Amino acid sequence: MNFYSKVIKSNLFIKVTNWEYWPFEIVQAPAFFYWLWLSLRARSLFFFSASNPGIVMGGMFGESKFEVLEKLPTKIKPQTILISVPSSFEDVEVEIKKKN
């Protein structure tokens, strides 16, 4: 195996050239700076919340998926239950049986 093949197949080369292995902060850094630029232009840090006024923080962070699903009409959403932590297995079974 020549030097070139060894380098290409090395763990370091694979991790450096594939962004899936990079830390979250590095991958999201460009999006952060773009958000900061748009916030300065809009003169509001949470300008995007106007796009989804029915969802907490416009759905960017802090929203509950269950609360979002509750806003949908019953005929188009799947049967859904919310299991709070801590819950026993028996409590979960009872909730499932209530919903069929």
Long-range contacts (C-beta under 8 A, 24 or more apart in sequence): none
